[in-house]
């Protein structure tokens, strides 16, 4: 298991929620495919929404990874990774998907890099580990209030200024 940048973990979870939302309940595969085709067409033409999750959504079903270790290694840094290295570690098959991939590399290299990593993490959840930020984990080792109530540094006169039921 490898730790990834918390933002990539978050974006991977967001992508999963987006896919579930577009599929719907019960799953509407036709609607899902129409959305995917529209996004791929937009990005292939050099346009499209500059949105990480939209790009990852357009890539997730068509992308292939030739060097997963490189992509996973680049998932450590959300902001300053190497787009050329990540694009070289992945590809899309011929047709609109390949055109989209080339257009993303040319027009949106940094955001495209993040989208590729997000799609990879979504497709391979067992290869990485997310930081546990649950309340139970955060509270582990916490002995409670670390302050000393006796030495709060607030005088009685100052505290009484805010006392609603103080002397009138």
C-alpha positions in Angstrom: 0.0 0.0 0.0 1.2 3.4 -0.9 0.1 6.7 0.6 -1.2 9.3 -1.9 -1.7 13.0 -1.6 -5.0 13.6 0.4 -6.4 15.7 -2.5 -6.0 12.8 -4.9 -7.7 10.5 -2.5 -10.6 13.1 -2.2 -10.8 13.5 -6.0 -10.9 9.7 -6.4 -13.9 9.5 -4.0 -15.5 12.4 -5.8 -15.1 10.6 -9.2 -16.8 7.5 -7.8 -19.7 9.6 -6.5 -20.0 11.4 -9.9 -20.1 8.1 -11.8 -22.7 6.7 -9.5 -24.7 9.9 -9.9 -24.6 9.8 -13.7 -25.4 6.1 -13.8 -28.4 6.6 -11.5 -30.5 4.1 -9.8 -31.4 1.9 -11.6 -28.3 2.3 -13.7 -28.9 4.0 -17.1 -26.0 2.8 -19.3 -27.3 4.7 -22.3 -27.3 8.0 -20.5 -23.9 7.3 -19.0 -22.4 6.5 -22.5 -24.0 9.7 -24.0 -22.3 11.7 -21.3 -19.0 10.0 -21.8 -19.2 10.4 -25.6 -20.0 14.1 -25.3 -17.1 14.8 -22.9 -14.6 12.8 -25.0 -15.7 14.7 -28.1 -15.4 18.1 -26.4 -11.9 17.3 -25.0 -10.8 15.8 -28.4 -11.7 19.0 -30.1 -9.4 21.0 -27.8 -12.2 22.4 -25.7 -14.2 21.1 -22.8 -14.6 22.1 -19.2 -11.4 22.7 -17.3 -12.5 20.5 -14.4 -10.5 17.7 -12.9 -13.5 15.4 -12.3 -14.9 15.9 -15.7 -11.6 15.0 -17.3 -11.1 12.0 -15.1 -14.6 10.9 -15.9 -13.9 11.2 -19.6 -10.7 9.1 -19.2 -11.7 6.5 -16.6 -13.4 4.0 -19.0 -11.0 4.3 -21.9 -7.5 4.9 -20.4 -4.9 2.1 -20.2 -1.9 2.2 -17.9 1.5 0.9 -19.1 3.5 2.0 -16.0 1.3 2.0 -12.9 4.4 2.5 -10.6 5.2 5.8 -12.3 1.6 7.0 -11.9 1.4 5.9 -8.3 4.8 7.6 -7.5 3.5 10.8 -9.0 0.4 10.7 -6.8 2.5 11.9 -3.9 2.4 15.5 -5.1 -0.8 17.0 -6.2 0.5 20.4 -7.4 3.9 19.9 -8.9 4.2 16.5 -10.6 5.6 15.8 -14.0 2.9 15.8 -16.7 5.1 14.4 -19.5 6.0 11.4 -17.3 2.4 10.7 -16.3 1.1 11.0 -19.9 3.9 8.7 -21.0 2.8 6.1 -18.5 -0.8 5.9 -19.9 -2.6 5.8 -23.2 -6.0 5.6 -24.8 -7.0 3.4 -27.7 -7.5 4.7 -31.2 -10.3 7.0 -32.3 -11.9 9.8 -30.2 -10.3 8.5 -27.0 -6.8 8.8 -28.5 -7.6 12.3 -29.9 -8.9 13.3 -26.5 -5.7 12.1 -24.7 -3.5 14.0 -27.1 -5.6 17.1 -26.8 -5.4 17.0 -23.0 -1.7 16.6 -23.1 -1.4 19.6 -25.4 -4.0 21.9 -23.9 -4.2 21.0 -20.3 -1.0 19.2 -19.2 -1.2 19.9 -15.5 -4.9 19.3 -15.1 -4.7 16.3 -17.4 -1.9 14.8 -15.2 -4.2 15.1 -12.2 -7.1 13.6 -14.1 -5.0 10.6 -15.2 -3.8 10.0 -11.6 -7.4 10.4 -10.3 -8.7 7.9 -12.9 -5.9 5.5 -12.0 -6.6 5.7 -8.3 -10.3 5.2 -8.9 -9.6 2.1 -11.0 -7.0 0.6 -8.7 -8.2 1.3 -5.1 -6.2 -1.6 -3.6 -2.9 -0.2 -4.7 -3.0 2.9 -2.5 -4.0 3.9 1.0 -5.8 7.0 2.2 -4.9 8.8 5.3 -7.3 7.9 8.1 -8.8 11.3 9.2 -11.8 9.8 11.0 -12.5 11.3 14.4 -11.5 8.1 16.2 -8.1 8.2 14.5 -7.6 11.9 15.2 -8.5 11.4 18.9 -6.1 8.5 19.3 -3.4 9.5 21.8 -5.4 12.7 22.9 -5.6 12.8 26.7 -8.3 15.5 26.6 -7.9 19.1 27.6 -4.2 20.0 27.6 -4.8 23.4 29.2 -4.7 24.2 32.8 -7.9 25.9 33.9 -6.2 27.4 37.0 -3.9 29.5 34.9 -6.2 30.9 32.2 -4.7 34.3 32.2 -8.1 36.0 32.4 -8.7 38.2 35.5 -12.0 38.1 37.3 -12.7 41.7 36.4 -12.3 41.0 32.7 -14.5 37.8 32.9 -17.3 39.7 34.7 -17.5 42.2 31.8 -19.1 39.5 29.8 -21.2 37.9 32.6 -24.8 38.4 31.7 -26.1 38.0 35.2 -23.3 40.0 36.9 -23.9 42.9 39.2 -26.2 45.6 37.9 
